Amino acid sequence: MKLTNITTPDRFKVRPVRRLCRTSENKTRMTIQGRRYRVGNPSHPHYNLYRKYGFSAVFEEMGIVEESISRLQQKVEDLYGRYTSGHIYILSNPAWKGWYKVGMAVEATDRLPTFQTGSPFRDYKLEYSKHFKDRRSAEKEAHILLEKSSKSRRGEWFQSSLLNIKQQIETLKGETYAPINIST
């Protein structure tokens, strides 16, 4: 049995695991004198780095992933922070009598068409909508109230009367203008 002499203690440092996708791997390929080399090829300039530390070290060295991820994360955070206000809505479908979906959206009327694609009869109905300055916390609060007053709950779907759900949402502090009551 042959024992391997460990020469570099850095070899066993814990590094963040990244899933490798073909697109990322292709970014590490290099053309040298008309030939295209993968990072796993000994002729690739970063081959030794790859052998010692793996793809993550090559990505860092070439500046590929870190920059892209941080840029994308910043965009998502900007969008998330920009649109906090929106609607809490109630949707129904005649296929599930007595069950209502209570959700949130920036614009309730824009949310309905995405549900219609899941029904061959396009029979989802927007029953009610109310605007809030912070739709996320309002939805969370509504779900807590409805869980206590409903017969049953499945995710964002509640088995209760439409009147009860409307009354529970009405108790939440929203904007100064009146809610949109579509069902009456």
CYANA upper distance limits for C-alpha pairs under 8 A (distance plus 0.5 A):
  9 PRO  CA     13 LYS  CA      8.08
 11 ARG  CA     52 LYS  CA      6.81
 11 ARG  CA     53 TYR  CA      7.07
 15 ARG  CA     56 SER  CA      8.39
 16 PRO  CA     56 SER  CA      8.32
 17 VAL  CA     56 SER  CA      8.17
 18 ARG  CA     56 SER  CA      7.44
 20 LEU  CA     24 SER  CA      7.07
 20 LEU  CA     25 GLU  CA      7.36
 20 LEU  CA     55 PHE  CA      8.46
 21 CYS  CA     25 GLU  CA      6.84
 22 ARG  CA     26 ASN  CA      6.52
 23 THR  CA     27 LYS  CA      6.99
 24 SER  CA     28 THR  CA      7.46
 24 SER  CA     64 ILE  CA      8.46
 24 SER  CA     65 VAL  CA      8.35
 25 GLU  CA     29 ARG  CA      7.48
 25 GLU  CA     38 ARG  CA      8.41
 26 ASN  CA     38 ARG  CA      8.18
 27 LYS  CA     64 ILE  CA      8.07
 28 THR  CA     38 ARG  CA      7.37
 28 THR  CA     39 VAL  CA      6.66
 28 THR  CA     58 VAL  CA      8.12
 28 THR  CA     59 PHE  CA      7.91
 28 THR  CA     62 MET  CA      8.17
 29 ARG  CA     36 ARG  CA      7.14
 29 ARG  CA     37 TYR  CA      5.95
 29 ARG  CA     38 ARG  CA      5.20
 29 ARG  CA     39 VAL  CA      6.53
 30 MET  CA     36 ARG  CA      6.05
 30 MET  CA     37 TYR  CA      5.81
 30 MET  CA     38 ARG  CA      7.35
 30 MET  CA     39 VAL  CA      8.44
 30 MET  CA     44 HIS  CA      7.59
 31 THR  CA     35 ARG  CA      5.70
 31 THR  CA     36 ARG  CA      4.75
 31 THR  CA     37 TYR  CA      6.67
 32 ILE  CA     36 ARG  CA      6.95
 32 ILE  CA     37 TYR  CA      7.96
 37 TYR  CA     41 ASN  CA      6.68
 37 TYR  CA     43 SER  CA      7.57
 37 TYR  CA     44 HIS  CA      6.41
 38 ARG  CA     44 HIS  CA      7.19
 39 VAL  CA     44 HIS  CA      6.03
 39 VAL  CA     45 PRO  CA      8.36
 39 VAL  CA     46 HIS  CA      6.93
 39 VAL  CA     47 TYR  CA      6.10
 39 VAL  CA     50 TYR  CA      7.40
 40 GLY  CA     44 HIS  CA      7.75
 40 GLY  CA     47 TYR  CA      6.44
 40 GLY  CA     50 TYR  CA      7.52
 40 GLY  CA     51 ARG  CA      8.19
 41 ASN  CA     47 TYR  CA      6.94
 42 PRO  CA     47 TYR  CA      6.06
 42 PRO  CA     48 ASN  CA      8.28
 43 SER  CA     47 TYR  CA      7.62
 46 HIS  CA     50 TYR  CA      6.70
 46 HIS  CA     58 VAL  CA      7.13
 47 TYR  CA     51 ARG  CA      6.67
 48 ASN  CA     52 LYS  CA      6.69
 49 LEU  CA     53 TYR  CA      6.38
 49 LEU  CA     54 GLY  CA      7.51
 49 LEU  CA     57 ALA  CA      7.25
 49 LEU  CA     58 VAL  CA      6.99
 50 TYR  CA     54 GLY  CA      4.86
 50 TYR  CA     55 PHE  CA      6.25
 50 TYR  CA     57 ALA  CA      7.26
 50 TYR  CA     58 VAL  CA      6.49
 53 TYR  CA     57 ALA  CA      6.24
 54 GLY  CA     58 VAL  CA      7.39
 55 PHE  CA     59 PHE  CA      6.57
 56 SER  CA     60 GLU  CA      6.67
 57 ALA  CA     61 GLU  CA      6.56
 58 VAL  CA     62 MET  CA      6.52
 59 PHE  CA     63 GLY  CA      6.29
 59 PHE  CA     64 ILE  CA      5.66
 59 PHE  CA     65 VAL  CA      6.37
 59 PHE  CA     66 GLU  CA      8.24
 60 GLU  CA     64 ILE  CA      6.99
 60 GLU  CA     65 VAL  CA      7.39
 60 GLU  CA     66 GLU  CA      7.22
 63 GLY  CA     67 GLU  CA      7.07
 64 ILE  CA     68 SER  CA      7.28
 65 VAL  CA     69 ILE  CA      6.55
 66 GLU  CA     70 SER  CA      6.68
 67 GLU  CA     71 ARG  CA      6.66
 68 SER  CA     72 LEU  CA      6.65
 69 ILE  CA     73 GLN  CA      6.48
 70 SER  CA     74 GLN  CA      6.59
 71 ARG  CA     75 LYS  CA      6.90
 72 LEU  CA     76 VAL  CA      6.85
 73 GLN  CA     77 GLU  CA      6.71
 74 GLN  CA     78 ASP  CA      6.62
 75 LYS  CA     79 LEU  CA      6.76
 76 VAL  CA     80 TYR  CA      6.50
 77 GLU  CA     81 GLY  CA      6.59
 78 ASP  CA     82 ARG  CA      6.55
 79 LEU  CA     83 TYR  CA      7.06
 80 TYR  CA     84 THR  CA      7.65
 83 TYR  CA    106 VAL  CA      7.64
 84 THR  CA    106 VAL  CA      8.36
 84 THR  CA    133 LYS  CA      7.11
 84 THR  CA    134 ASP  CA      5.66
 84 THR  CA    135 ARG  CA      6.70
 84 THR  CA    136 ARG  CA      7.78
 85 SER  CA    106 VAL  CA      7.07
 85 SER  CA    131 HIS  CA      7.89
 85 SER  CA    132 PHE  CA      6.13
 85 SER  CA    133 LYS  CA      4.71
 85 SER  CA    134 ASP  CA      5.27
 85 SER  CA    135 ARG  CA      5.85
 86 GLY  CA    104 MET  CA      7.55
 86 GLY  CA    105 ALA  CA      6.20
 86 GLY  CA    106 VAL  CA      4.60
 86 GLY  CA    107 GLU  CA      6.57
 86 GLY  CA    108 ALA  CA      8.33
 86 GLY  CA    131 HIS  CA      5.93
 86 GLY  CA    132 PHE  CA      6.03
 86 GLY  CA    133 LYS  CA      7.08
 86 GLY  CA    134 ASP  CA      7.44
 86 GLY  CA    135 ARG  CA      5.70
 87 HIS  CA    104 MET  CA      6.03
 87 HIS  CA    105 ALA  CA      5.89
 87 HIS  CA    106 VAL  CA      6.42
 87 HIS  CA    107 GLU  CA      6.57
 87 HIS  CA    108 ALA  CA      6.27
 87 HIS  CA    129 SER  CA      6.59
 87 HIS  CA    130 LYS  CA      5.77
 87 HIS  CA    131 HIS  CA      4.80
 87 HIS  CA    132 PHE  CA      6.45
 87 HIS  CA    135 ARG  CA      6.64
 88 ILE  CA    102 VAL  CA      7.41
 88 ILE  CA    103 GLY  CA      6.14
 88 ILE  CA    104 MET  CA      4.99
 88 ILE  CA    105 ALA  CA      7.19
 88 ILE  CA    108 ALA  CA      7.85
 88 ILE  CA    129 SER  CA      6.14
 88 ILE  CA    130 LYS  CA      5.95
 88 ILE  CA    131 HIS  CA      6.96
 88 ILE  CA    132 PHE  CA      7.87
 88 ILE  CA    135 ARG  CA      7.07
 88 ILE  CA    138 ALA  CA      7.88
 88 ILE  CA    139 GLU  CA      6.79
 89 TYR  CA    101 LYS  CA      8.39
 89 TYR  CA    102 VAL  CA      6.15
 89 TYR  CA    103 GLY  CA      6.02
 89 TYR  CA    104 MET  CA      6.57
 89 TYR  CA    105 ALA  CA      8.22
 89 TYR  CA    108 ALA  CA      6.71
 89 TYR  CA    126 LEU  CA      7.76
 89 TYR  CA    127 GLU  CA      7.99
 89 TYR  CA    128 TYR  CA      6.05
 89 TYR  CA    129 SER  CA      4.75
 89 TYR  CA    130 LYS  CA      7.05
 90 ILE  CA    100 TYR  CA      6.82
 90 ILE  CA    101 LYS  CA      6.00
 90 ILE  CA    102 VAL  CA      5.24
 90 ILE  CA    103 GLY  CA      7.24
 90 ILE  CA    126 LEU  CA      6.59
 90 ILE  CA    127 GLU  CA      5.90
 90 ILE  CA    128 TYR  CA      5.67
 90 ILE  CA    129 SER  CA      6.95
 91 LEU  CA    100 TYR  CA      6.16
 91 LEU  CA    101 LYS  CA      5.53
 91 LEU  CA    102 VAL  CA      7.14
 91 LEU  CA    124 TYR  CA      7.10
 91 LEU  CA    125 LYS  CA      6.05
 91 LEU  CA    126 LEU  CA      5.20
 91 LEU  CA    127 GLU  CA      6.10
 91 LEU  CA    128 TYR  CA      7.93
 92 SER  CA     96 TRP  CA      8.23
 92 SER  CA     99 TRP  CA      7.33
 92 SER  CA    100 TYR  CA      5.51
 92 SER  CA    101 LYS  CA      6.95
 92 SER  CA    124 TYR  CA      6.12
 92 SER  CA    125 LYS  CA      5.76
 92 SER  CA    126 LEU  CA      7.16
 92 SER  CA    127 GLU  CA      7.25
 93 ASN  CA     97 LYS  CA      7.59
 93 ASN  CA     99 TRP  CA      8.36
 93 ASN  CA    100 TYR  CA      8.15
 93 ASN  CA    123 ASP  CA      6.56
 93 ASN  CA    124 TYR  CA      5.17
 93 ASN  CA    125 LYS  CA      6.80
 94 PRO  CA    123 ASP  CA      7.69
 94 PRO  CA    124 TYR  CA      8.11
 98 GLY  CA    159 GLN  CA      6.04
 98 GLY  CA    160 SER  CA      6.41
 98 GLY  CA    161 SER  CA      6.80
 98 GLY  CA    162 LEU  CA      8.30
 99 TRP  CA    157 TRP  CA      6.76
 99 TRP  CA    158 PHE  CA      5.90
 99 TRP  CA    159 GLN  CA      4.90
 99 TRP  CA    160 SER  CA      6.89
100 TYR  CA    157 TRP  CA      5.83
100 TYR  CA    158 PHE  CA      5.80
100 TYR  CA    159 GLN  CA      7.00
100 TYR  CA    160 SER  CA      7.89
100 TYR  CA    162 LEU  CA      7.91
101 LYS  CA    156 GLU  CA      5.96
101 LYS  CA    157 TRP  CA      4.76
101 LYS  CA    158 PHE  CA      6.79
102 VAL  CA    139 GLU  CA      8.27
102 VAL  CA    143 HIS  CA      8.12
102 VAL  CA    156 GLU  CA      6.14
102 VAL  CA    157 TRP  CA      6.89
102 VAL  CA    158 PHE  CA      8.00
103 GLY  CA    139 GLU  CA      7.03
103 GLY  CA    156 GLU  CA      7.03
104 MET  CA    108 ALA  CA      7.84
104 MET  CA    135 ARG  CA      6.82
104 MET  CA    136 ARG  CA      7.61
104 MET  CA    139 GLU  CA      6.81
105 ALA  CA    111 ARG  CA      7.03
105 ALA  CA    135 ARG  CA      8.02
106 VAL  CA    135 ARG  CA      8.45
107 GLU  CA    111 ARG  CA      7.25
108 ALA  CA    112 LEU  CA      7.41
108 ALA  CA    129 SER  CA      7.18
109 THR  CA    113 PRO  CA      8.39
109 THR  CA    126 LEU  CA      8.10
110 ASP  CA    114 THR  CA      8.33
111 ARG  CA    115 PHE  CA      7.58
112 LEU  CA    116 GLN  CA      6.95
112 LEU  CA    124 TYR  CA      7.80
112 LEU  CA    125 LYS  CA      8.04
112 LEU  CA    126 LEU  CA      7.30
113 PRO  CA    117 THR  CA      7.26
114 THR  CA    118 GLY  CA      8.08
115 PHE  CA    119 SER  CA      7.70
115 PHE  CA    124 TYR  CA      7.40
116 GLN  CA    120 PRO  CA      8.20
116 GLN  CA    121 PHE  CA      8.43
116 GLN  CA    122 ARG  CA      5.23
116 GLN  CA    123 ASP  CA      7.36
116 GLN  CA    124 TYR  CA      6.64
117 THR  CA    122 ARG  CA      7.50
118 GLY  CA    122 ARG  CA      8.33
119 SER  CA    123 ASP  CA      7.34
119 SER  CA    124 TYR  CA      8.15
126 LEU  CA    182 ILE  CA      7.24
126 LEU  CA    183 SER  CA      8.06
127 GLU  CA    181 ASN  CA      7.19
127 GLU  CA    182 ILE  CA      5.70
127 GLU  CA    183 SER  CA      5.37
128 TYR  CA    166 LYS  CA      7.90
128 TYR  CA    179 PRO  CA      8.13
128 TYR  CA    180 ILE  CA      6.39
128 TYR  CA    181 ASN  CA      5.28
128 TYR  CA    182 ILE  CA      5.96
128 TYR  CA    183 SER  CA      7.26
129 SER  CA    179 PRO  CA      6.46
129 SER  CA    180 ILE  CA      5.62
129 SER  CA    181 ASN  CA      7.02
129 SER  CA    182 ILE  CA      8.33
130 LYS  CA    169 ILE  CA      8.50
130 LYS  CA    174 GLY  CA      7.65
130 LYS  CA    178 ALA  CA      8.11
130 LYS  CA    179 PRO  CA      4.99
130 LYS  CA    180 ILE  CA      6.63
131 HIS  CA    135 ARG  CA      8.11
131 HIS  CA    174 GLY  CA      6.51
131 HIS  CA    175 GLU  CA      6.41
131 HIS  CA    179 PRO  CA      7.32
132 PHE  CA    138 ALA  CA      7.46
132 PHE  CA    173 LYS  CA      8.11
132 PHE  CA    174 GLY  CA      5.08
132 PHE  CA    175 GLU  CA      6.05
133 LYS  CA    174 GLY  CA      7.32
133 LYS  CA    175 GLU  CA      7.26
134 ASP  CA    138 ALA  CA      6.78
135 ARG  CA    139 GLU  CA      6.46
136 ARG  CA    140 LYS  CA      6.79
137 SER  CA    141 GLU  CA      6.61
138 ALA  CA    142 ALA  CA      6.55
138 ALA  CA    172 LEU  CA      7.59
139 GLU  CA    143 HIS  CA      6.63
140 LYS  CA    144 ILE  CA      6.87
141 GLU  CA    145 LEU  CA      6.81
141 GLU  CA    172 LEU  CA      8.33
142 ALA  CA    146 LEU  CA      6.52
142 ALA  CA    168 GLN  CA      7.41
142 ALA  CA    169 ILE  CA      6.48
142 ALA  CA    172 LEU  CA      7.97
143 HIS  CA    147 GLU  CA      6.44
143 HIS  CA    156 GLU  CA      8.00
144 ILE  CA    148 LYS  CA      7.20
145 LEU  CA    149 SER  CA      7.04
145 LEU  CA    168 GLN  CA      7.15
146 LEU  CA    150 SER  CA      6.06
146 LEU  CA    158 PHE  CA      7.84
146 LEU  CA    165 ILE  CA      7.32
146 LEU  CA    168 GLN  CA      7.36
147 GLU  CA    152 SER  CA      7.86
147 GLU  CA    153 ARG  CA      7.07
147 GLU  CA    158 PHE  CA      8.13
149 SER  CA    160 SER  CA      8.37
149 SER  CA    164 ASN  CA      8.44
150 SER  CA    158 PHE  CA      6.87
150 SER  CA    159 GLN  CA      6.32
150 SER  CA    160 SER  CA      5.54
151 LYS  CA    158 PHE  CA      8.08
151 LYS  CA    159 GLN  CA      5.99
151 LYS  CA    160 SER  CA      6.52
152 SER  CA    158 PHE  CA      6.42
152 SER  CA    159 GLN  CA      5.60
152 SER  CA    160 SER  CA      8.08
153 ARG  CA    157 TRP  CA      6.25
153 ARG  CA    158 PHE  CA      5.11
153 ARG  CA    159 GLN  CA      6.78
154 ARG  CA    158 PHE  CA      6.97
160 SER  CA    164 ASN  CA      7.26
160 SER  CA    165 ILE  CA      7.48
161 SER  CA    165 ILE  CA      6.99
162 LEU  CA    166 LYS  CA      6.68
163 LEU  CA    167 GLN  CA      6.64
164 ASN  CA    168 GLN  CA      6.72
165 ILE  CA    169 ILE  CA      6.80
166 LYS  CA    170 GLU  CA      6.53
167 GLN  CA    171 THR  CA      6.97
168 GLN  CA    172 LEU  CA      7.73
